[in-house]
Amino acid sequence: MLALGLVASAVLAIMAVYTMGLRQSVKAEKMLKATEMSREIMERTRELDFSKIPDTNTSFDGRLNQSAVNGFPPTPYPTRDDFKAVVTVDQIAPQLKSVCVKVFYDKGQSVDFQTYFKP
């Protein structure tokens, strides 16, 4: 009887660890997809002409379904599946712009990329 209790406890512990691992795997997959979306928007921004990036400090919020203006931000903005992008542009200097891409997923979790562009 004692052995049966020990085996049952061990099986329950293994099941709990397995369940935690599955949850972490799903979370990691969502983070990976959000990172990929953010990277893709940033790469497509890099391919644009410098003049296509707005000259004023502005934000495009995909959570509010704001549309792109003159091709900026590029696709996959504003959304892909359940992932929503927010793209923020800051004019640092006349020939220098900062672009930050933040992708939201899973109840407020987010990943963000930021880089600078010059002609």
C-alpha positions in Angstrom: 0.0 0.0 0.0 2.9 2.4 0.8 4.5 1.6 -2.5 1.3 2.3 -4.4 1.1 5.7 -2.6 4.7 6.5 -3.5 4.1 5.5 -7.2 1.0 7.6 -7.3 2.8 10.6 -5.8 5.6 10.3 -8.3 3.2 10.0 -11.3 1.3 13.1 -10.1 4.6 15.0 -9.8 5.7 14.0 -13.3 2.3 15.1 -14.7 2.6 18.5 -13.0 6.1 19.0 -14.4 5.0 17.9 -17.9 2.0 20.3 -17.7 4.3 23.2 -16.7 6.6 22.4 -19.6 3.7 22.5 -22.1 2.6 25.9 -20.8 6.1 27.3 -21.1 6.4 25.8 -24.6 3.2 27.6 -25.7 4.3 30.8 -24.1 7.7 30.6 -25.9 6.0 29.9 -29.2 3.9 33.0 -28.9 6.9 35.1 -28.0 8.8 33.7 -31.0 5.9 34.6 -33.3 5.7 38.1 -31.9 9.5 38.6 -32.2 9.3 37.4 -35.9 6.5 39.9 -36.6 8.4 42.7 -35.0 11.5 41.8 -36.9 9.6 41.6 -40.2 8.1 45.1 -39.8 11.6 46.4 -38.9 13.2 44.8 -42.0 10.5 46.1 -44.3 10.9 49.6 -42.8 14.7 49.3 -43.5 13.8 48.6 -47.2 11.7 51.8 -47.5 13.0 55.1 -48.7 14.0 57.3 -45.7 11.4 59.9 -46.8 8.6 57.3 -46.3 9.3 57.3 -42.5 7.3 60.2 -40.9 9.2 63.4 -40.1 7.2 64.0 -36.9 7.0 62.1 -33.6 4.1 59.8 -34.2 2.7 56.5 -33.2 0.7 53.9 -35.2 -1.3 51.7 -32.9 -2.6 48.4 -34.4 -4.6 47.7 -31.3 -6.8 50.7 -32.3 -6.9 49.6 -36.0 -5.0 52.8 -37.1 -4.2 52.4 -40.8 -0.8 52.9 -42.4 -0.2 56.2 -44.1 1.7 56.2 -47.5 2.9 52.7 -46.9 4.2 53.3 -43.4 4.3 51.2 -41.3 4.7 48.3 -43.7 3.0 45.0 -43.5 2.4 42.9 -41.4 1.2 46.1 -39.5 -1.4 46.4 -37.9 -2.1 42.8 -37.0 -1.3 39.2 -37.7 -3.4 36.5 -36.1 -3.8 37.6 -32.5 -0.7 39.8 -32.5 -1.0 43.6 -32.7 1.8 46.0 -33.5 2.5 49.5 -32.3 5.0 51.4 -34.3 6.5 54.6 -32.8 8.6 57.1 -34.8 10.7 59.8 -33.1 12.6 62.5 -35.1 15.9 62.6 -33.3 17.7 65.0 -35.6 17.0 66.3 -39.1 18.6 63.2 -40.7 18.0 60.7 -37.9 14.8 58.9 -37.0 14.2 56.3 -34.3 11.6 53.6 -35.0 10.3 51.3 -32.3 8.1 48.3 -33.1 6.3 46.7 -30.2 4.1 43.6 -30.8 1.5 42.7 -28.2 0.3 39.2 -27.6 -1.3 37.1 -24.8 -2.9 39.5 -22.4 -0.5 42.4 -22.6 2.7 40.6 -23.1 5.0 42.3 -25.6 8.3 42.3 -27.4 9.9 45.3 -28.9 12.6 46.2 -31.3 14.1 49.7 -31.8 16.6 51.0 -34.3 17.7 54.3 -35.9 17.5 55.2 -39.6 19.4 57.8 -41.6 19.5 58.5 -45.3 
